[in-house]
């Protein structure tokens, strides 16, 4: 599967997450430059002009994607990720981000995509492929209610996508059904997705050969060498694939270890094991787990 859920700057080696030095150097520079006064928009423009790939493997950056890097606590390190950014630098960056928001008068609105809910970013429309967003209706009133709709439900003032609406309760209920089926049949964990072959990468091979030639000539101080190493990292990242199904299956087994039948929604478990949910027009939700396993439930 493509590298989607691992933050930029890390790689998987023999089942363990390690720091990718070339990529980590870019992440560290983003933190340092932001703290020194460079705006997120300026950083995004610079990375786009460099052709550096983002988390979606595209050389297209904006202030939002830079912001996600700056607020990602995984860079501080945890039980899975080795620390990349020091706690002091991280806190200084968070303080500057807060000050900038106050200076610009920014605040989180009820229907803002920046407002985080348990299902934010994980719900996808099975009809048009767009994300689902949570909309608050009659905010602040006794009749207030929230509902999840496809982002393209209304497009150019017309109903565009007719995929179903969802409430939090419906999503939670379907999740509980799926998890309890999985707990009842643990052998399902063994359904490993088929491995995809690693594609040939002529650009990486060419750059790698140039680097080896410079090193063979002993030209370690050459100004050309760092640039080639960075370009080689870019070329590798563009087609990077992580065969992490077994690793994530073990992670799931640990999350389910000694767990009894689920009677209520567990947000931590959901965030740990679910990669995305596809909403189908026939009132089905297809849950994709972090190891590639898929299961469905009605809503």
MARNUBA-929391 format. One record per residue (C-alpha): residue in one letter; x, y, z. Coordinates in steps of 0.02 Angstrom, whole numbers, plus 50000, padded with zeros to 5 digits. Each point is the difference from the previous one (the first is absolute). Layout:
N
AXYZ...
REM end
This chain:
299
X500005000050000X500565017849975X500785009750144X498515010050061X499874998850188X501865001650047X500605017950026X501315006849881X501734996750068X499744982050057X500234983249915X499674981950044X501534988650011X499814981750052X498335003650082X500615015050099X499715018549967X501635009449979X500485017849956X500345003149815X501475012050014X499755008449831X498145003050027X500215004350183X501205014049952X498585008349903X498794998150146X501265007550121X500305014649882X498125003249990X499935001550190X501565010850010X499515011749858X498245002350068X500675004550172X501225012349922X498545009449920X499644991749833X498134998349969X499154983449963X499505006849829X501805004449959X500584982950056X498664991749893X500515010249848X501834995450024X499664981350013X498845000449850X501315009049894X501304987150055X498854986149941X500054991950171X498594987150020X498715002250138X499104986450099X498934996249847X501564997849893X499685016249903X501115015349986X498565011250055X500055008750168X498925012950088X500005008150171X498854986450065X501164985649956X501455009350081X498915002950154X499664981450015X501874996650008X500285013650130X498634993250115X500384981449981X500444993750175X500734983949928X501585009849963X500275001150189X500114981150005X498914986650079X499954981150019X500074998049810X500885015449932X501775005250049X500135018650046X500475011749858X499595017250072X500515005750174X498625004150125X500625017950024X499995003849813X498294991949980X499255010350141X500775016049932X499224996549830X498294996650079X500135016350095X500405009849842X498574991649906X498795005050139X500655017949999X499835001149811X498214993750007X499585013250130X500845013649897X499044994949845X498364998250095X499794982049949X498824988550094X499244983049971X498255001049927X498654986650029X500104993649821X501855003149972X500994985649926X501355004150130X498864995150143X500454982350049X498734986450038X500344981350020X499494996849819X500795015449920X501014995149846X499534981550009X498295000149916X500004998649809X498545000249879X499804983649906X499155009049855X501155014749957X501514996750110X499935016450095X500215001650187X498545001550119X499855015350111X499035003150158X498705013749990X499205008050152X498205005449971X499105012650113X501605002950099X499685006050177X498134996449995X498994986650084X499754992049829X501884999149967X500564984149913X501524994149905X500104989349844X501364993549884X499795003849815X501064997549845X501005015749964X499265000349824X498194997250055X499685017749937X501075005549853X499705016349908X498365002350094X499334983249943X499854982950079X501514990949928X500294984550108X498544990150071X501004988750114X499244998350174X500085011650150X500674993250164X499905004150183X501374996550127X498894986750079X499824990549835X501884999849970X500364994850179X498694986249991X500724992949839X501765000650074X499444990350153X499194986749888X501594997749898X501144999250152X498914987250088X500014989049843X501885001349997X500134995650185X498894984949972X501054993949852X501835004550036X500564989049854X499465014349887X501635008750049X500894987549888X499225007149841X501565009149942X499905011149846X501004995049846X501725007849992X500325011949856X501654999049905X501205014550021X500025010049837X501605003749907X500695017450033X501195005749861X500205017350076X500554992950167X501204987849915X500795014049898X500255011450152X500634985650106X501314995949869X500585018249994X500195000250190X500994983849999X501165007049867X500355015750103X500314989650155X501154988149904X501025015249946X500105005750181X499085016349963X499065000350166X500205018850017X499265003549830X498535012350002X499164988649874X499874985250119X498695007150126X498895005649856X500084982849919X499624991450166X498475011050024X499394996949822X500244981350024X498935000950158X498665009249901X500034986849863X499854986050128X498595008550094X498975002349842X499724981349984X500294995050181X498994984950052X499914992950174X499664981550020X499295002950174X498504988349998X500794987650122X500615014150112X498275008150005X499164983150027X501064997750157X499545017650052X498164995649980X500194983850098X500775009850144X498565012449995X498744985750009X500974989850129X498924994850149X498575010849935X498234994550033X498455003049893X499845018549962X498435007950073X500415018349965X501065010049880X501865000250040X500795015149918X501794994950040X499744982849923X499185007749847X501445012049973X501274985950023X499294986849882X498945008949868X500825007749847X498435005849908X498144996849977X499134999749831X498175005450004X498944990349874X498355006049930X499134983750051X500215003950185X501644990650023X501605005750081X501614991449945X501325001150135X501824998749944X501194995450140X501815005850009X500634983149937X498905000249844X498614988850067X498245005949952X498344996150085X498285007549975X498455003550101X498315007849965X499445016550074
REM end
